[in-house]
């Protein structure tokens, strides 16, 4: 199976109305020209910022996002159907089935299907400054006509155990929507995305927010770049980078991907062997 995937380096803006937001996302999806389109973490906050004229504090922005989430998901589902593509919509604070506020992304298909994934590992800032709660499920998705995939939202992707659990289901595609405010965070997430590709032997698509949005408490500053990564191996680029945008520059990273990459080194299947090596050998010190 070969398909085209596009990951966004996406600037979040304050737009005047829902029609403007619909036009913006639809234009981005059209320009992506891919069967699978990935937007970043918190890109959905544009729905909360519609019509804002003064800076929002975290509580108000979260409240507005949760209220806007159902309409936002209806809108992106209609866009996916119109453009005949599957897309991971930008996440935003939303109410879970238990009533908790979570950082939730939606995977929508051109057939009208929708499924949700919540961020499990909240950052220290999210824990201290927002009312968000961590998600509990680690879902794996089988979209029509696409390979099995998993989603790790930003900080989730820095923890190998979550990616490993997804890989063990047979998924070979990992989506990492992210938002980081500075170069250090952007580098950390990029390194994590490439590490997850190396460990899994599959593909990782990283989408990030870029630019500043002064009225947003969540995204007042954003730094990052989009990329699509694989393990450096036979049949792949020597550095494992299939596509990347320039840092802090809006646009798409696009690449055709195949479910059948040759493997010289298969870390995923050899993963459990490392546990047998994790034994300390006592150091015997000799005395004269």
C-alpha positions, 0 to 999 in steps of 0.5 A: 500500500502506498499513500500520500501523507501531509503534516502541517506547520500551521499558524493559529490566527484569530478569525472573525467568524466560522465561515472564515475558519471553514475557508482557511482549513478547507484551503489548507486541506486542498493544498495538502493534496494527500490521502491523510492530512495531519494538523497540530495540537491546539490548532483547534483553538481557532474555534475558541478564538473566533471574534476575540478582541482582547487576550483570553486567560486560560480559563476563558479560552478553555471554556470557549474551546469546550463550547465550540468543540462540537461545531468544530468537529462538524466543520472538519468532518464536512471538509474531509468529506468534501475533499475526500481525505482523512484528516487529524483535526487540530486538538482543543480542550473539550469535554470527555464522555466522563465530563472531564476537560481533556486535550482532544483531537479528532480523526475524521474520514471522508465517509463521515466517520469520526473518532477521538484521542485525548492527550494522556501525558500532560505537560507541567504547564498544562497540569499547573495552569489549565483545568485539563485532565489526562486522557485514559485510553490509547486508541488505535485506528483503522481508517478506510483505505489507510494503514492502521495508525496511532496518535500521540499528542505532543508530550505523549510522543516523548514516552516510548512506552506509549508508542511501543504499545501502539506498535504492538497492535500492528500499527506502522504509522504514528501521528504526532500533533504538537505545539511548543513555544520555543526552539528547545521544545520544538527540538525535543519533540522532533528528536522524539518523533525521529526516535519513535520512527527508529524504534517502530520501523514505521512512519511518524508524521509530526505536525506543529504550530508556528508563529505567535497568537497574542490573544491566546493563552495557550499559543501566545508563542509557537515554534516548530516545524513539520516532518515525516520520518522513518528509520534510516535504513535500506530503501529510505533516506540516510537520515530518515527524513522523508520531508520537512518544512523549514523551522517556524515557516507555515506549510506542508511536509508531504511524502508518499509512504509505503507499508513495505520498507526494507529493514536491515535492523528491526528494533521493533521485533528485537525490543524485548531482548533488551530486558535480558541485558539489563543486569548489572555486573558487580565490579570486583576491585583488586587490592594489592 
